[in-house]
Amino acid sequence: MVNKIFTLDILNSMKTFKSILIIYLLSSSIIYSQRIKDICTISGDNSEQIIGYGLVVGLAGTGDSYRTQFTMQSVTSMLKRFGITVPQTDVRTRNAAAVMVVANLSSNAKPGNKFDITVSSLGDATSLLGGTLLLTPLSGITGEVYAFGQGPISIGGYDFNTPTGSRILKNHSLTGRVPQGGVLKETLPQNPINKQLVSVFLKVPDLTTSNNVTRAINSQFGDSAAISVDASEIRVKVPQERQNDIVGFLAEMEALNVQTDYIAKVVLNERTGTVVAGSNVIIKPVSITHGSLNLTIKNFPIISQPGAFSSGSTAVVDNFIPFASQDSTNTIAIQGASNVQEVASALNSLKVTPKEVIAIFQALKEAGALIAELVII
């Protein structure tokens, strides 16, 4: 199955600029497969989420104010570690900010491995631009410290304010990353690999894909090597002669190519007007009518002239008359089973806006014509 991307298209009207992006994944006669390591995880491969509380310094007056008491307390506590005692009430710095630090770690990571960490403001700071994260302990759910984080923050944007109230910004300046700023100090909890029986878990559970994984493993290592337990788990018996080289066996197994299968799904993004559909999406015979209601109110003033030689004056009376019209000429009919690409081309001919595209797909789903799961993000 080869993925082809169709982008349909940028619509221009005389008065407004409207864009619709429709991506359709089309299948052909060529079979597209994925490695087991890309679609599965092996028992023992776990991840650990770690979190910590820290201080960011070096901000150009954009840090937390004195009203954020926990920041002032953190600053005074840090100074005490260096032998400096300052009353908390006397701290008025705006160059520091309290932050939360988070990261995801693989259970296979070893002490000394570096990883990226994410830093987010906790107080009333206005920007973390130019800040540096001070040494921060990072612990797991049990409270045990596994790693430490420190380094300059990259936010990928800016946020500047002028004394007159003007503001210019790009991206979000209160969250940033410290590339390779975390260092693992303790080994994470890890389940030892069973050298006789290994479980393989699909990242996206699917019965067809689970069966395909089992067939691929049995084809490589013997008919009784693997068995599908359910849509997510495949149990693999390690051959006797490979148990002394379990790593080599797993490396060979996860390199096997498997044809994947997923449910038919159409994903709609209301904010951008993007429509993404899989190759299994089918649309039944359907007729789509798209019309726009135009309401125009025109004024036809009536001028009243007084009689000759009378004492009256000329009067103007407004006469507002509404006109309503609906353009119903944009009608298409799709005969026979169709796909999203054909419907996209038809919608293109209707000159519809992104929001109208989403509304039409919702109507297709309600009418039972769209054979797919509809996801709106």
N, C-alpha and C positions, 0 to 999 in steps of 0.2 A: 504494500500500500504506500503510495507516494503522496506526500502532502503537497498540495498546490494551494497557494494563497491568491485569492481573487480579491482585489480591493475595488469596491464599487461604492461610490466614486465621489467626486466633489461637485456638488450641484451649484450652479450659479444662476441667480435670477436677476432681473433688472434692478431691483431695489435692495435685496438682502442676499447675504452669502450664507449658504447652508451646506453642511457636509454630512455625509453618511459613510461610515466605514463598515463594510460587511466582509467578513473573512469566512471562507468556506473551505473545509478540509475534504478534498476529493480523493477517492480511492481509485486505483487502477489495477491492472492485472499483476503488477509487481508486488510481492509480499514484503511488507515492512515489519521488521522484528526489532526487539529490544533485548539487551542483556538482562540476565536475572539480577545482577547487582544494581541495575537502574530501577527496577520495579519492586524489589523485595529487600527485606532485611533478614539477617540471620540471627538466630537466638544467641544472645550474648552481646549483640550490638545495641547498646542502650545509650541514651543521652541524659544529661543532667543539666537542669536549669539552676543557675546560681545568681545570687543577688547581693548587693551591698549598699551601704550608705556612705557617701563621701563628700568631699569639699572640692570645688573648683575655684581656683584663684587666678589672678592676672587679668580680670575683666576690667574694661575701661569704664567704670562707673555704671555698669549694667547688671550688677549682681543684686542680691537680696537686700532689702532695706532693713532698718533697725526694728521694724514691726515684726519681722520674721524671727521670733525668739530662738527657735532651735538652731538657726544659722549662727546667731551671735554666741549661743552656748557652745556650739561646735568649735568656733574660732578660739574662744577662751580656753576650752579644754585642750585643743591642739597646742596652743602656746604654752600651757602648763607643762606639757611633755618636754618642751625645750627650756624649761626653767624660767619662763616669763609669766608673771602673774598680772592679769589685767582684769579689773571689775567688768562684769558683763554689761553693766549700764553705761560704761564708757566706750563701748565698741560701736563705732558709727561707719564702718567701712562699707563701701558699695562695690568693692572689687572681688568679693567672694560670694559664692552661691552654694547652697546645699543641693545635692543631686542624688538620684538613685541610679545605681549601676547594675546592669543585667547582662547575661551572656548565656549561650548554650554550648555545652561541652559534650564531646563524644566520650563514651566510656573507654574507648581504646586509647585516649590521650594519656601520655605519660608525663611525670614531673619534668618540668623544663620546657614543655610545649607552650608556644605563644598562640594567642587567639584574639579576635576582635571583641571589643566590649561596647555596649551602648549606654550613653549617659543622658539622663533626662532631668530637667530642673524640677525641684520640689517646692521652692518658695515663690517669691514674687519677682524674681529676676526678669529682665527684659530681653537679655540675649546672653548666649554662652560663647559668642565670637571671641576668639583669641585666648580662651581660657585653658588652663592646665589642670588635669585631675591629679590630686594628691593621692599618695599611697592608700588604697582602699581594700580592705579584706572582703573576699567574696565567698559566701557560704551557701550550702544547699538547704533543703527543706528541714533537715535534722539540726541545723545550726552549726555543723562542722565546717570550718574554713578549708576550702580546697585551693583557692587561688588568690592572687592579689592583682590589682589593676592600677595603672598610673600612666600618665602621658598627656601630650597636647591633644585637644579636641578638634575634630574636623566636622563642621556643621553643613558645609556645602551651600551656604547662603549668607545673608546678612540682614540686619534690621537696624536702620539708623533713624533717629529722631532729632529734629531741630528745636531750638528754644521757642520758635514761633508756632510749633504744633505740626509741622510738616513731617511726613514719614515715608521712607522708601524701604522696601523689604523684598527679599527673595527667599523662597522656601521657608522652612520652619527653623527658627534660630534657637529654640529652647531644647532641642534634642540633637545630639551629635554622636559620633563614633570616635573611638580611639583605636586606630588600626594597630593590630599586634600589641595592644596595650596591656593585655592580661597574660599572666604567667602562672601556669599550673604548678602547685607545690606539693599536693597530695594526690595519690592515686584514687580515682573515682571508684565507687562500688561497681563490681563487674561479676557477672555470673560466669563461672568457668565453662569452657566449651566441652560438651559431652562428645567423646571420641567415638561413640558407638551410634548415637542417634542425635540428629540435628534437625531443628525445626526452621523452616523458611516461611516468612510472613509477607504477604503481599501488602504493599503500601496502599493500594486501592483494591479492596476485596472484590473479586469477580469470579464466578464459578467457571466460566470458560477459560479465563486466563490461568486459574489455578490448575485446571485439567491440562492445559498446554504446558505449564511448567513441569508437572509430573511426567508427562510424556517425553519432554526433552531430557529430563534427568534419567529416566529409565532407558531411553535410547542410548545414552552415553555410558551409564554405569550398570546396566542390567535391568530386566523387567521388574524385579522386586525391590529395587533400590528406593523408590519413592512412592508415597501414597497421599492423595489429597484428603485431608480431614474435613475441610469445609471451604468456603469461598475465600478464606484468608490464610489458612495454614496448610503447609505441605511438610510431611515428616519424611526425612531421608535417613536411611540406614547406611552407615559408612562401611564400605567393604573392608573385610578383615585385613587385606594387604595394604590398605591406605590409612589405617588407624594410627600408624606411627608417623604419618606425614599429614596430619589433619589440615594444616594450613594450605598445603599444596592441593589437597582434595577440594577444599572450599573455594580456593582461587580458580580451579578448573571448572567447578560447578557454576560459580557466579558469572563466568565468562560465556556460558551457553546462551544462544539466542532463542528467544521465545516470541511467538506471535501473540500480541496482546489484544484484548477485546474490551470495549467499554460501552456503557449504555448510551443511547442516543440522547444528546443534550444540546440545547441552544442557550447560550449565555448572552444576556442583554445588559449593557451598561447605560443606565438612564442619564448619567452625567455627561458622557462623551458621545452617546448615540452609537456605540460600537455593538455589532452583532457578530458573534462567533458561533459557528455550528459545526458539529462533527459529521463524518462521512456517512453515518448510519441514519441521519435524519431524513424522514420522508414526509411529504405533504400530500394529502389526498386531494382529489379533484375539488376545486374550490373557486368561487367567484368573489373578487374583492372590488368593492366600490369605494372610491375616495372622492369626497366632495368637500368644498369649502364654502362656508356661509359668509356672504359679504353683505354688510349692513351700511347703507349710505343715507345720510339725512341731508336734504337740500332745502335751501330757503328760497321761496318764491314770494318776495314782498308784494303786498297789495297797497297801492297808493290811492288814497281817498281825497278827491278834490272837492272843495266846498262849492256851493252854488254861486252863480254870477251875482255880483253886487251884494253878497252876504257877508256877515261879519266873521264867518268861520275861517279856519286855517287848514292847510294841507296836512293830512295825517298819513303816516306810513305804518302798516300793520304787517308784522312778520307772519309768514305762513310756512311753517316747517312741515315738510312731507317726507316720511321715511320710505326708503326703497330697500327691499331685501331680495337677494338672489342666491341661489345655490348651484354651484357648478357640479353637475353629476355626470359629466361626459367621460371622466376618467374611470372607466370600468374595464377590468381585465378578467378573463376566465381561463383557468388552467385545466385543460382536459387530460385525464389520466394521472397516474402517480407522478409526482414532481419532487424536486429537491430545493434546498434553500437557495442555490445559485439562480435557478429560474425565477423564484419568487423575488429574489433581490433585484434581478434585471427588470422584473415587472414593476417593482416599487420604484426603481429608478425612473421608469417612464412616467410614473405618476407625479414626480417632482415633490416627494414627501419630505418632511423634516425628520430629524432623528427621533424626536419624541413620537411622531406619528408612526414611524417604523416599529417602535416598541409596542405601541398601542395595537397595531395590526397583528403583530405576532401574538400578543395576548389574546386578541379576538380569535385568531386561528386556533389557539390552544383551547379556548372555551368552546369553540364550535366542534372540537374533536378532529379537526383537519390536520393538526400538527402532531405527528407521531414522534414525540421526543419530550424529554423533561425540560421545562422552561425555568431558567435560573436568572433572577434579576439582581444585579449588584449595584 
